[in-house]
Amino acid sequence: MIDVSSTVKISLRSLMANKMRSFLTMLGIIFGVGAVIAMLAVGSGARQRISEQISSMGSNLLIILPGSTTAGGVRMGAGTQPTLSMADAEAIQKECPSVDCVGPVLSGIAQVAYGNLNWSTGITGTTPDMLRVRDWPLSAGRPFTNEDVRSASKVCLLGETVVENLFGEDNPVGKIIRIKNVPFTILGVLAEKGQSPMGQDQDDVIYIPVTTAQKKLFGTAFPGMVRVILVKAKGPDYMDSAEQDMTSLLMQRHHIGPRQEADFTVRNITEAMQAQEQSARIMTLLLGAIASVSLIVGGIGIMNIMLVSVTERTREIGIRMAIGAMARDIRLQFIIEALILSLIGGIFGIVMGLSGSSLVSALAGWPVLVSPLSIVLAFSFSGLVGIFFGFYPAYKASLLDPIEALRYE
């Protein structure tokens, strides 16, 4: 019967007899575990930030862009020719069963003034349904209505960035601002959204009725034209059918034959953003895998030191065998020594990883997310490394001949 407790005591005594060497042996594990935790924390934080940005854009989103133009034999690309209209948006809402809601957009940049303050921002002419399309609630006030769209009312909703630059801490609801010298009454404030996946400040915007944008701010070359149409499908399973329904409907409305090139483009925004999130997930796994290499290097260091230890303690091993220790007792002793080195190094590595993650977040401003699972995995892996790389030295020690070991000087 193997006495595990006495074997652990002997292992600890052997490690304490060479404190500096034991500490240096643990360094590889310490840095390995710390690197794994820190790298996974940085990768997970980046993935969470991307996920939040995707959520802020809205869910199940499709965008319809107008067609391209050709001038002097040069194609200008999608969006250069106005081919979409309010009537198209209304038809999509009524005739496409997979579509939940539609938000036509006529946008531009304009100077906005309040009192002696002014700010250049993006103006988005749209309909009340845009708030549903973007999953964008209000933090104050109320939205404009369909009646405001029909009457081209001079009302608006402000993003948080615009509020901060024009009003500071004051409540802007009910006050009047001037957009391109046209007075607009503020009905409400959009809740904070933050940056988009493309790095744009989504809160630096003003929403106004689309008809107001057409008639009183930007104008259009053709009555009722809009720049893009944002569409929200009824769910993830309806994305493909919504895209097919809208394409078929617009081909019919724009009198485009089956062999003719469409004068519009339908793109799946949600799918593109999810691909970006998947890329971040793969990058997190790669960072973890690269950091894990240092754990393996630490394990090799443990194996080297344990082999040296076997050579140095050959006479001790011979004495233990001479007084009755079995080969399995010798094997267990050296495996336990390697395991203790790995686990103690793992504990210090966890502390180092947590400290490193906090330091990266504070100095570089990167988002970090330390997962308890990453800590458990890194610590468990360090223990497995100790057992794996400690087995060969332990096996070598157990094969020593007691008589030859006693003669060893």
Secondary structure per residue as TSV (DSSP state, phi and psi in degrees):
chain	resnum	aa	ss	phi	psi
A	1	M	-	360.0	127.8
A	2	I	-	-81.3	126.8
A	3	D	-	-88.3	95.3
A	4	V	H	-65.5	-40.1
A	5	S	H	-63.2	-43.1
A	6	S	H	-68.7	-34.3
A	7	T	H	-64.9	-40.1
A	8	V	H	-63.2	-41.7
A	9	K	H	-62.8	-43.1
A	10	I	H	-63.0	-41.7
A	11	S	H	-62.9	-45.4
A	12	L	H	-63.1	-39.3
A	13	R	H	-63.6	-41.2
A	14	S	H	-64.9	-40.6
A	15	L	H	-69.5	-38.6
A	16	M	H	-69.7	-23.8
A	17	A	H	-69.1	-21.9
A	18	N	T	-129.1	69.0
A	19	K	H	-60.9	-47.8
A	20	M	H	-64.2	-43.6
A	21	R	H	-64.3	-39.5
A	22	S	H	-63.6	-41.2
A	23	F	H	-65.5	-44.7
A	24	L	H	-63.9	-34.3
A	25	T	H	-65.7	-36.2
A	26	M	H	-73.7	-18.4
A	27	L	H	-57.2	-41.1
A	28	G	H	-59.6	-42.2
A	29	I	H	-68.4	-40.7
A	30	I	H	-59.4	-50.7
A	31	F	H	-68.0	-34.8
A	32	G	H	-64.4	-50.5
A	33	V	H	-64.2	-42.6
A	34	G	H	-60.8	-42.1
A	35	A	H	-65.9	-41.5
A	36	V	H	-61.2	-47.8
A	37	I	H	-64.7	-44.3
A	38	A	H	-66.3	-44.1
A	39	M	H	-65.4	-42.3
A	40	L	H	-66.2	-34.2
A	41	A	H	-65.9	-42.9
A	42	V	H	-65.7	-45.3
A	43	G	H	-64.3	-42.5
A	44	S	H	-66.8	-36.8
A	45	G	H	-64.3	-42.2
A	46	A	H	-64.3	-40.9
A	47	R	H	-65.2	-39.5
A	48	Q	H	-65.3	-39.9
A	49	R	H	-62.2	-44.1
A	50	I	H	-63.1	-41.4
A	51	S	H	-61.8	-41.1
A	52	E	H	-65.0	-40.1
A	53	Q	H	-66.3	-38.2
A	54	I	H	-63.8	-43.6
A	55	S	H	-62.6	-35.2
A	56	S	H	-68.4	-25.3
A	57	M	H	-71.8	-25.3
A	58	G	-	114.1	166.1
A	59	S	S	-111.0	152.4
A	60	N	S	56.2	46.7
A	61	L	E	-94.7	138.4
A	62	L	E	-127.1	147.4
A	63	I	E	-126.5	135.3
A	64	I	E	-107.6	119.4
A	65	L	E	-104.0	146.6
A	66	P	E	-69.3	171.9
A	67	G	-	-76.5	-174.6
A	68	S	-	-105.8	160.3
A	69	T	-	-117.9	159.3
A	70	T	E	-125.8	122.8
A	71	A	E	-127.9	120.5
A	72	G	T	61.4	31.8
A	73	G	T	82.7	2.6
A	74	V	E	-105.7	122.3
A	75	R	E	-78.6	130.0
A	76	M	-	-87.9	-14.6
A	77	G	-	94.9	167.3
A	78	A	T	-62.2	140.7
A	79	G	T	95.9	-2.5
A	80	T	S	-91.1	-10.3
A	81	Q	S	-125.2	125.5
A	82	P	-	-72.1	110.0
A	83	T	-	-127.2	-1.7
A	84	L	E	-106.6	148.4
A	85	S	E	-138.3	167.5
A	86	M	H	-59.3	-35.8
A	87	A	H	-63.8	-36.4
A	88	D	H	-62.3	-44.6
A	89	A	H	-61.9	-43.5
A	90	E	H	-64.9	-38.6
A	91	A	H	-66.1	-40.6
A	92	I	H	-61.5	-43.5
A	93	Q	H	-62.5	-38.5
A	94	K	H	-84.1	-35.3
A	95	E	H	-108.4	-3.5
A	96	C	-	-108.6	104.4
A	97	P	T	-66.3	-20.7
A	98	S	T	-84.1	-6.6
A	99	V	E	-92.8	133.4
A	100	D	E	-86.3	-54.6
A	101	C	E	-154.7	161.3
A	102	V	E	-131.3	139.8
A	103	G	E	-130.6	98.8
A	104	P	E	-70.1	149.7
A	105	V	E	-133.3	130.2
A	106	L	E	-126.6	107.7
A	107	S	E	-119.6	164.7
A	108	G	E	-172.5	177.1
A	109	I	E	-109.2	136.9
A	110	A	E	-149.4	157.4
A	111	Q	E	-86.6	131.5
A	112	V	E	-116.3	136.6
A	113	A	E	-128.7	143.1
A	114	Y	E	-143.1	116.3
A	115	G	T	62.5	-127.4
A	116	N	T	-98.3	12.0
A	117	L	E	-106.5	148.5
A	118	N	E	-145.1	159.3
A	119	W	E	-155.2	134.0
A	120	S	E	-91.6	124.9
A	121	T	E	-147.5	171.4
A	122	G	E	-83.9	132.3
A	123	I	E	-108.3	125.1
A	124	T	E	-116.2	111.5
A	125	G	E	-84.5	124.5
A	126	T	E	-155.6	-165.6
A	127	T	-	-116.4	166.9
A	128	P	T	-57.7	-27.3
A	129	D	T	-66.3	-16.1
A	130	M	H	-59.9	-32.2
A	131	L	H	-64.1	-34.4
A	132	R	H	-74.8	-38.8
A	133	V	H	-60.0	-43.8
A	134	R	T	-91.0	1.4
A	135	D	T	51.3	51.0
A	136	W	-	-117.6	101.3
A	137	P	-	-79.4	171.8
A	138	L	E	-100.5	143.9
A	139	S	E	-93.8	-15.5
A	140	A	E	-159.4	152.8
A	141	G	E	76.4	-155.1
A	142	R	-	-136.7	159.8
A	143	P	-	-79.3	163.3
A	144	F	-	-77.4	164.8
A	145	T	-	-113.6	173.8
A	146	N	H	-63.4	-30.3
A	147	E	H	-65.0	-37.4
A	148	D	H	-63.0	-36.1
A	149	V	H	-68.4	-44.8
A	150	R	H	-62.7	-37.3
A	151	S	T	-95.1	3.1
A	152	A	T	52.1	49.5
A	153	S	-	-67.4	149.2
A	154	K	-	-92.7	71.8
A	155	V	E	-127.4	161.9
A	156	C	E	-154.8	162.6
A	157	L	E	-120.1	134.0
A	158	L	E	-104.0	142.7
A	159	G	-	-79.3	160.9
A	160	E	H	-60.8	-37.0
A	161	T	H	-64.1	-40.4
A	162	V	H	-65.4	-41.2
A	163	V	H	-60.8	-45.6
A	164	E	H	-61.8	-39.0
A	165	N	H	-81.1	-24.1
A	166	L	H	-105.1	-29.9
A	167	F	T	-122.9	-13.5
A	168	G	T	62.9	-122.2
A	169	E	T	-90.0	-5.8
A	170	D	S	-72.9	152.5
A	171	N	-	-80.8	117.7
A	172	P	-	-84.4	-11.5
A	173	V	T	-60.0	129.2
A	174	G	T	92.4	-12.0
A	175	K	-	-86.8	167.4
A	176	I	E	-115.6	129.4
A	177	I	E	-115.1	165.6
A	178	R	E	-116.7	123.5
A	179	I	E	-111.2	114.4
A	180	K	T	51.7	43.1
A	181	N	T	66.8	12.9
A	182	V	E	-102.5	125.8
A	183	P	E	-73.5	135.6
A	184	F	E	-130.5	137.5
A	185	T	E	-90.7	131.6
A	186	I	E	-82.7	118.2
A	187	L	E	-91.4	-32.0
A	188	G	E	-165.5	176.0
A	189	V	E	-123.5	129.2
A	190	L	E	-73.2	139.5
A	191	A	-	-62.7	152.7
A	192	E	-	-66.5	133.3
A	193	K	-	-111.1	-32.9
A	194	G	-	85.2	-161.3
A	195	Q	B	-78.2	149.6
A	196	S	-	-84.7	167.9
A	197	P	T	-58.4	-21.3
A	198	M	T	-88.7	2.3
A	199	G	S	88.2	7.3
A	200	Q	-	-84.8	146.9
A	201	D	B	-79.5	105.3
A	202	Q	T	-70.3	-18.4
A	203	D	T	-86.5	-6.6
A	204	D	S	-89.6	71.0
A	205	V	E	-155.5	155.1
A	206	I	E	-129.5	129.1
A	207	Y	E	-98.0	131.9
A	208	I	E	-134.3	162.3
A	209	P	E	-58.5	139.3
A	210	V	H	-63.5	-34.0
A	211	T	H	-68.8	-32.8
A	212	T	H	-65.2	-41.7
A	213	A	I	-63.0	-38.9
A	214	Q	I	-68.9	-42.1
A	215	K	I	-93.2	-29.6
A	216	K	I	-120.6	-10.9
A	217	L	I	-120.6	-61.7
A	218	F	S	-104.3	-31.5
A	219	G	-	70.6	167.2
A	220	T	-	-141.6	148.5
A	221	A	S	-66.6	-30.9
A	222	F	S	-127.0	137.2
A	223	P	T	-57.7	132.9
A	224	G	T	81.8	1.9
A	225	M	E	-72.9	145.8
A	226	V	E	-129.1	162.0
A	227	R	S	-82.5	-45.9
A	228	V	E	-143.0	166.0
A	229	I	E	-129.2	121.1
A	230	L	E	-94.0	136.7
A	231	V	E	-130.1	136.6
A	232	K	E	-110.5	119.1
A	233	A	E	-76.1	163.5
A	234	K	S	-69.8	-16.7
A	235	G	S	178.0	171.8
A	236	P	G	-58.0	-33.4
A	237	D	G	-75.0	-11.7
A	238	Y	G	-99.8	0.3
A	239	M	H	-61.1	-48.9
A	240	D	H	-65.2	-43.6
A	241	S	H	-68.0	-36.3
A	242	A	H	-63.5	-42.3
A	243	E	H	-63.0	-42.9
A	244	Q	H	-67.2	-42.8
A	245	D	H	-62.2	-45.2
A	246	M	H	-66.4	-41.2
A	247	T	H	-61.4	-46.2
A	248	S	H	-62.5	-43.5
A	249	L	H	-63.8	-47.5
A	250	L	H	-68.7	-34.6
A	251	M	H	-60.3	-39.9
A	252	Q	H	-70.5	-44.8
A	253	R	H	-67.0	-34.6
A	254	H	T	-92.3	7.3
A	255	H	T	56.2	49.5
A	256	I	-	-105.5	124.1
A	257	G	-	-74.1	166.4
A	258	P	T	-61.7	-26.7
A	259	R	T	-99.8	0.9
A	260	Q	S	-92.1	154.4
A	261	E	-	-78.4	133.4
A	262	A	-	-67.4	146.0
A	263	D	S	-95.6	26.6
A	264	F	E	-153.4	166.0
A	265	T	E	-136.0	132.3
A	266	V	E	-106.2	125.1
A	267	R	E	-124.6	142.9
A	268	N	E	-91.6	98.3
A	269	I	H	-66.2	-43.8
A	270	T	H	-59.3	-42.1
A	271	E	H	-63.7	-41.5
A	272	A	H	-64.7	-41.0
A	273	M	H	-71.1	-34.9
A	274	Q	H	-66.3	-33.2
A	275	A	H	-63.9	-37.0
A	276	Q	H	-65.9	-40.4
A	277	E	H	-64.8	-39.8
A	278	Q	H	-63.0	-37.3
A	279	S	H	-63.1	-40.4
A	280	A	H	-65.7	-36.4
A	281	R	H	-65.4	-42.9
A	282	I	H	-64.3	-39.1
A	283	M	H	-63.6	-37.4
A	284	T	H	-62.0	-44.0
A	285	L	H	-64.0	-39.4
A	286	L	H	-64.7	-41.7
A	287	L	H	-61.3	-43.0
A	288	G	H	-64.0	-40.5
A	289	A	H	-66.4	-41.6
A	290	I	H	-63.5	-43.4
A	291	A	H	-65.1	-31.5
A	292	S	H	-65.7	-23.3
A	293	V	H	-60.1	-37.4
A	294	S	H	-65.7	-28.2
A	295	L	H	-66.5	-41.4
A	296	I	H	-64.8	-39.9
A	297	V	H	-61.3	-41.2
A	298	G	H	-61.9	-38.2
A	299	G	H	-64.3	-38.7
A	300	I	H	-64.0	-38.1
A	301	G	H	-61.5	-42.0
A	302	I	H	-61.6	-44.2
A	303	M	H	-61.9	-42.2
A	304	N	H	-61.8	-46.9
A	305	I	H	-65.7	-38.2
A	306	M	H	-66.8	-36.3
A	307	L	H	-64.4	-40.5
A	308	V	H	-63.3	-41.1
A	309	S	H	-63.5	-39.3
A	310	V	H	-61.1	-42.7
A	311	T	H	-64.9	-43.7
A	312	E	H	-66.5	-31.3
A	313	R	T	-106.7	25.1
A	314	T	H	-59.1	-43.3
A	315	R	H	-65.0	-39.5
A	316	E	H	-61.4	-41.9
A	317	I	H	-63.8	-41.2
A	318	G	H	-62.1	-41.5
A	319	I	H	-62.5	-44.7
A	320	R	H	-61.8	-40.8
A	321	M	H	-67.7	-35.6
A	322	A	H	-66.2	-29.9
A	323	I	T	-96.8	12.9
A	324	G	T	117.4	-2.7
A	325	A	-	-68.2	135.3
A	326	M	-	-87.0	165.8
A	327	A	H	-58.3	-38.3
A	328	R	H	-66.2	-31.1
A	329	D	H	-65.3	-43.9
A	330	I	H	-64.4	-42.8
A	331	R	H	-61.5	-45.1
A	332	L	H	-63.6	-39.2
A	333	Q	H	-59.4	-47.2
A	334	F	H	-73.0	-33.0
A	335	I	H	-65.4	-41.2
A	336	I	H	-64.9	-39.9
A	337	E	H	-59.8	-45.8
A	338	A	H	-64.0	-39.3
A	339	L	H	-66.7	-41.4
A	340	I	H	-62.3	-44.7
A	341	L	H	-57.8	-43.1
A	342	S	H	-68.1	-44.1
A	343	L	H	-70.5	-40.8
A	344	I	H	-65.0	-41.6
A	345	G	H	-61.7	-36.4
A	346	G	H	-63.4	-39.8
A	347	I	H	-64.0	-47.6
A	348	F	H	-63.8	-34.7
A	349	G	H	-65.2	-37.1
A	350	I	H	-61.6	-46.2
A	351	V	H	-60.2	-43.1
A	352	M	H	-65.7	-41.0
A	353	G	H	-63.8	-42.9
A	354	L	H	-65.6	-42.2
A	355	S	H	-65.9	-41.9
A	356	G	H	-63.7	-39.3
A	357	S	H	-63.1	-44.0
A	358	S	H	-63.8	-38.4
A	359	L	H	-67.0	-42.9
A	360	V	H	-61.2	-43.3
A	361	S	H	-63.5	-40.1
A	362	A	H	-74.7	-42.6
A	363	L	H	-84.0	-43.9
A	364	A	H	-92.1	-15.8
A	365	G	-	73.2	17.0
A	366	W	-	-82.3	144.6
A	367	P	-	-73.6	135.7
A	368	V	-	-127.6	147.6
A	369	L	-	-139.4	104.1
A	370	V	-	-84.5	117.6
A	371	S	-	-94.6	132.8
A	372	P	H	-56.4	-32.3
A	373	L	H	-64.3	-39.3
A	374	S	H	-64.9	-35.5
A	375	I	H	-66.1	-46.3
A	376	V	H	-62.8	-43.9
A	377	L	H	-63.9	-44.5
A	378	A	H	-64.4	-42.6
A	379	F	H	-66.4	-43.4
A	380	S	H	-64.4	-40.5
A	381	F	H	-64.2	-36.7
A	382	S	H	-64.3	-38.8
A	383	G	H	-64.3	-42.1
A	384	L	H	-64.8	-37.7
A	385	V	H	-61.2	-43.3
A	386	G	H	-60.8	-44.4
A	387	I	H	-67.0	-44.2
A	388	F	H	-63.8	-49.4
A	389	F	H	-82.1	-14.2
A	390	G	H	-88.0	-12.7
A	391	F	H	-68.4	-44.0
A	392	Y	H	-63.3	-48.1
A	393	P	H	-59.7	-38.4
A	394	A	H	-65.4	-41.3
A	395	Y	H	-65.6	-40.0
A	396	K	H	-63.8	-40.4
A	397	A	H	-64.9	-38.4
A	398	S	H	-70.9	-17.0
A	399	L	T	-90.1	-4.4
A	400	L	-	-63.3	141.1
A	401	D	-	-80.3	126.6
A	402	P	H	-56.5	-41.1
A	403	I	H	-67.8	-45.6
A	404	E	H	-63.9	-37.2
A	405	A	H	-65.1	-38.1
A	406	L	H	-68.1	-30.1
A	407	R	H	-79.2	-13.5
A	408	Y	-	-68.2	133.6
A	409	E	-	-111.6	360.0
